[in-house]
């Protein structure tokens, strides 16, 4: 809103009255004096007194006029100062905004806001100083000096500045007088650290969602292959069995193929059901007491069968080791799910081991009982170990296509172990085999 000062009525009236009486005094005083005083000496004395009186009256009137104007200006200055204080207080109360005003020589005229206090700075540290005089790092000082020079050059500028773990959005504009000459520059700094962090989180979430979507698509394609392959085998060999004059040897061989494919199909379906139960937290657990040595003996029998079914040419030696006490120890866990974890470990070990050994070991570690499956297979690259237990990641690996499988075994294993209150760890080097360990905090009974 534009405001203009109007002449004060009292001052105008006093001025007009002063002018009127001054004119009357000048033109009428001589005639009055000559009519009253005939003596020259008295006339001269009165003329002197008349001049002194005129000076006194003029001085009083001028004093009153000047004093009145000064009072009016003081009131205006007080109002402006009060407004400036209110503005400064309002700006300083904003925790994430700073306002800087500087002249053509880049000296600060005004600096206020709440963001500067985050770096131990105050308004008094800016006034009358240049950017290079402040205790900023050299890089930031040089950047701000270039930024301010662009503003003084007449440009509206905007940029992002990072300083001491904070991110600021800078906006600057030149300030011009009535002749459109640049007399100063204005810069507003807004702390957008939280907004930038939120944007970064959104970007990461978007990238993760897109990545997971690609992985799920690859997973579905792989699962489709894993389901179709055994189904085609079952249908094909079932058709061959219906032919006449088929030898007994071929019949047995075809039946074995059908049985193997059926078992593979059931495994795939069970994996899909298990991962669904884990995802929806619907997998039920049933803890029972059992002998550890009996579990290890059952593992050895199943691992032997799995090894035979996998490849008769694999030169692998199975072994079990235990650091438990000689007498049988009894633990209380979901025996079926624990056995499933060990079988999943073993299935991977057989798949990726051509020769050497696969060993199941049971041992105590402080207040936990641990089961490990160690092999002498191809091992796992360090770069892949960080995500080997993540859902859908296995389907990306070329080894999965080479060796087959749904790629859900370790994901399911990790999910079951966590539902049982346990943890899974691994130790592997490429070309030197792998060891997978599942641990449960548990107290044994003798």
Buried (B, 14 or more C-beta within 10 A) or exposed (E): EEEEEEEEEEBEEBBEEBEEBBEEBEEEBEEEBEEEBEEEEEBEEBEEEBEEEBEEBEEEBEEBBEEBEEEEEEEEEEEEEEEEEEEBEEBBEBEBBBBBBBBEEBBBBBBBBBBBEBEEBEBEBBEEBBBEBBEBEEEBBEBBEEBBEBBBEEBEBEEEBEBEEBBBBBBBBBBEEEEEEBEBBBBBBBBBBEEBEEEEEEEEEEEEEEEBEEBEEBBEEBBEEBBEBBBEBBEBBBEBBEEEEEEEEEBEEBEEBBEBBBEBBEBBEBBBEBBEBBEEEEBEEEEEEBEBBEBBEBBBEBBEEBBEBBEEEBEBEBEBEBEBEEEEBEBBBBBEBBBBBBBBBBBBBBBBBEEBBBBBBBBBEEEBBBBBBBBBBBBBEEEBBEEBBEBBBBBBBEBBEEEBBBBBBBBBBBBBBEBBEBBBEBBBEEEEBBBBBBBBEBEEEE
